[in-house]
Amino acid sequence: MTIFNFAAGPAVLPHEVLEQARAELLDWHGTGMSVMEMSHRGKEFMSIAAQTEADLRELMNIPPNYKTLFLQGGATLQFSMIPLNLLRGKLSADYVNTGIWSKKAIDEAKKFCNVNEVASSADRNFSYAPEFKSWKLDKDAAFVHYTPNETIGGVEFGWVPDTGKVPLVADMSSNILSRPYDVTQFGLIYAGAQKNIGPAGLTLVIVRDDLVGHADPRLPTMMNYKTHADNDSMYNTPPTYGMYMAGLVFQWLKKNGGVAQMEQVNIAKAKLLYDMIDASNGFYHCPVNKPDRSRMNVPFTTRDAARDADFLKQAEARGLLQLKGHKLAGGMRASIYNAMPLAGVQALADFMGEFARRKG
Ligand SMILES: *Cc1c(COP(=O)(O)O)cnc(C)c1O
């Protein structure tokens, strides 16, 4: 039976990438060593790190005045590192609250500065992306933080806010590399790797270089972007195997037409599921405002907890795995990141159709 894994994160990786990693596991390129066993300062791993960074820069068209940092601690550590590094003597930062992940970022930032919640979708249970013209931005804020894709709620911004001179900070953990972004519109982009990049344990930060180097000197060395920027992410031992795996994923992306091509496939994949939901005469329900529906995470229910449980059980028997919704959301959630093939989404859509015909 073919297995399709719809986990939200850690999530499916491209099959070819896993096969290549297996082929190279014991002996990378004739060195007689596994990548896991290599010194991070040796020429072999240095070449892997350099290629990984170059490929990421090419895929995202990252300009030279941006640093790419390969860190640890997850997106969650960035919730604190961002205010600690980017406040630059200012007293407040602007945050947009669109769900569980924005809320976590906000709660952490409140330890370090005044947080202005400049827009929120709390009034309709975090089911939409607040229109830019409603944002109450402060021109003196240190930065503006938002979550372009709320992984749990399934709300994705189809547009990038223009915050003028105030640096825009984006938690792209669950939609980085899934659609083209113009990096120059951002002061800082960050993402945990385990959704759209590679295994857990690696965290990417892309930061404009003028924003680096303003942190309080008492900040722990490892939490200062300058430490990592000045040392090419090699101040201490970086997550070497995760960087290698990310590098294989970047090469796979390049071979498959890059981010622009990924976007086309992601649009087609998401359409299969949303069309199925919309054509089900209300059997399936997705709570998200249509224009703000995520291409990466599709939450849905049958509006009946027992029927949802039955759906999940039967889906699993078909090899459609890890579709259970987040514990805070319930129902189902199909995460369909870059590495999820169209065939997997088609298999899910077919099963949804069949289940609705039997139970509807
Ligand atoms: C998964 C996720 C996080 C948390 O990432 P960790 O790497 O587990 O810290 C934060 N933000 C978003 C949008 C996520 O999807």
The ligand as a Gaussian input file, in Angstrom:
#p B3LYP/6-31G(d) Opt

LIG

0 1
 C        5.641000      24.736000      13.834000
 C        5.590000      26.205000      13.957000
 C        6.283000      26.898000      14.971000
 C        7.073000      26.181000      16.042000
 O        8.232000      25.674000      15.515000
 P        9.309000      24.933000      16.434000
 O       10.411000      24.712000      15.435000
 O        8.675000      23.689000      16.943000
 O        9.710000      25.854000      17.517000
 C        6.201000      28.270000      14.991000
 N        5.502000      28.942000      14.069000
 C        4.820000      28.314000      13.084000
 C        4.050000      29.126000      12.086000
 C        4.842000      26.926000      13.003000
 O        4.173000      26.310000      12.022000

